[in-house]
């Protein structure tokens, strides 16, 4: 059973009018960092692995191949969990972005089990800006000169915990955004952020009372859905290379460059982190679409599609984010 938005609604429905400037927002308590138990394990790389990634990122023709191989490895790793849900997602990323990449989210959402509510379980399929045109060796996602800086598009497909997100057919937006906030903080931890942050900036009226989100109507997974437009206060994932480079960072293009040390001291070759194109972990405000919907209510399968960019760049990429969201399909395993 699918829950669809009414087809006779207007294509744009600004419930609260245009979103106010960030100064007129209140940060939700959800910015508090979750327990350390949900942190991803520490991952180390060998000199050989860093050398291989350096070659891949500094030979332009290998950029796309390197990204595709990394994506394939992740998709194979989480394929079984995705298929166990009974439904798998697909979408067309914006031009120049990496192919859709799977990631298990169950471990990152465990601490959402509270007040007698079941924790969500599911798989994320996401994409982000590919090799940068202006910063060779880096993804556009970490290039502040690119409109794709810190941008995402993706969809969570889940098979547990759905009752917490809907009261009958009414969406609990506070609960829906917690999926993304947990995801963002876990991602930042994976990139070495010592104080990962992700919290909602709700629109407020003159008295400080939170207002409903601005919305649009778009076709996602073959039906008209309500897309909620919200702002998140967070950090960038551009990292400080002094702490070393792990596979997450290498995947983003934060690989080392090769230089020879002084022959008078040592003739060996060392991997030296490059200067990042932006300050590490700088504060950012992300403007995001969230589109929650039931996929199979009888089986408890639901999805939350999402897409975002920095608030300064959102208008420049809004149309292509929307096209990716509207290309999404969530289909039973074996029919995709």
Buried (B, 14 or more C-beta within 10 A) or exposed (E): EEBEBEEEEEEEEBEBEEBBEEEBBBEBEBBEBBEEEBBEEEEEBEEEBBBBBBEBBBEEEBBBEBBEEBBEEBBEEBEEBBEEBBBBBEBBBBEBBBBBBBBBBBBBBBEBBEEEEBBBBBBBBBBBBBBBEEBEBBBBBBBBEBBBBBBBBBBBBBBBBBEBBBEEEEBBBBBBBBBBBBBBBBBBBBBBBEEBBBBBBBBBEEEEEBBEBBBBBBBBBEEBBBBBBBBBBBBBBBBBBEEBBBBBBBBBBBBBEBEEEEEEEEEEEEBEBBEBBBEBBEEBBBBBBBBBBBBBEEBBBBBBBBBBBBBEBBEBBBEBBBBBBBBBBBBEEEEE
